Amino acid sequence: MRKSVRTACSVLALYLLATLLLVHCLGCEAPVFAQGAKPGSPKKGQARSAAATEINYGTAKLPAPVADMREAILGAVRSGRIEELRHAFELNELKPELGPGLVPDPIAHWKQISGDGEGREVLAALAEILDAGYVTLPLGRDLENNRIYIWPYFAEVPLASLSPAQQVELLRLVPPAAAKEMIANGKYTYWRIAIGADGTWHSFRK
């Protein structure tokens, strides 16, 4: 009987010792996990780099409605007449956002902000950004049309992470001084355009 009691006490002592060791080990590792994010996940507030963002070019991966709207816009660009852009603009039931305020007449607005006074600078900007790479972002809960396509991709990536080749692409859109300032501030401030997966032209603005 005494032997059984001693055996039981020994087993209990070993169990308690093992439990204390386990708690001690977990306590040592806890601060390590507390200092960072979960393995494989970015740290809080850390933006994805340009290299980690999927950037596409051309029209091969565009849904047909997006490609059609892009072509309607580029048709006006090729005409050289800003008035031709009204057709693409009017295709939307909800008109594209063109600036911080209400724009009653898009043609008059584009002529006014264009350096040449005829809107051709705006057409040139459209040609440049729609020829650049684009990114795709989720938009809303519509399972069929829950994506939005944004040109150029610089509008949605951290500029500090651009590769030398991507910096050359940026310099094709903006002057060197402007590119340098954007990279320093980490924010793209030139023209951008957004088209929904259903072909809706959402915005065109700086």
Rosetta blueprint (number, residue, H / E / L):
1 M L
2 R H
3 K H
4 S H
5 V H
6 R H
7 T H
8 A H
9 C H
10 S H
11 V H
12 L H
13 A H
14 L H
15 Y H
16 L H
17 L H
18 A H
19 T H
20 L H
21 L H
22 L H
23 V H
24 H H
25 C H
26 L H
27 G H
28 C H
29 E H
30 A H
31 P H
32 V H
33 F H
34 A H
35 Q H
36 G L
37 A L
38 K L
39 P L
40 G L
41 S L
42 P L
43 K L
44 K L
45 G L
46 Q L
47 A L
48 R L
49 S L
50 A H
51 A H
52 A H
53 T L
54 E L
55 I L
56 N E
57 Y L
58 G L
59 T L
60 A L
61 K L
62 L L
63 P L
64 A H
65 P H
66 V H
67 A H
68 D H
69 M H
70 R H
71 E H
72 A H
73 I H
74 L H
75 G H
76 A H
77 V H
78 R H
79 S H
80 G L
81 R L
82 I H
83 E H
84 E H
85 L H
86 R H
87 H H
88 A H
89 F H
90 E H
91 L L
92 N L
93 E L
94 L L
95 K L
96 P L
97 E E
98 L L
99 G L
100 P L
101 G L
102 L L
103 V L
104 P L
105 D L
106 P H
107 I H
108 A H
109 H H
110 W H
111 K H
112 Q H
113 I H
114 S L
115 G L
116 D L
117 G L
118 E L
119 G L
120 R H
121 E H
122 V H
123 L H
124 A H
125 A H
126 L H
127 A H
128 E H
129 I H
130 L H
131 D L
132 A L
133 G L
134 Y E
135 V E
136 T E
137 L E
138 P E
139 L L
140 G L
141 R L
142 D L
143 L L
144 E L
145 N L
146 N L
147 R E
148 I E
149 Y E
150 I E
151 W E
152 P L
153 Y H
154 F H
155 A H
156 E H
157 V L
158 P L
159 L H
160 A H
161 S H
162 L L
163 S L
164 P H
165 A H
166 Q H
167 Q H
168 V H
169 E H
170 L H
171 L H
172 R L
173 L L
174 V L
175 P L
176 P H
177 A H
178 A H
179 A H
180 K H
181 E H
182 M H
183 I H
184 A H
185 N H
186 G L
187 K L
188 Y L
189 T L
190 Y L
191 W L
192 R E
193 I E
194 A E
195 I E
196 G E
197 A L
198 D L
199 G L
200 T L
201 W E
202 H E
203 S E
204 F E
205 R E
206 K L
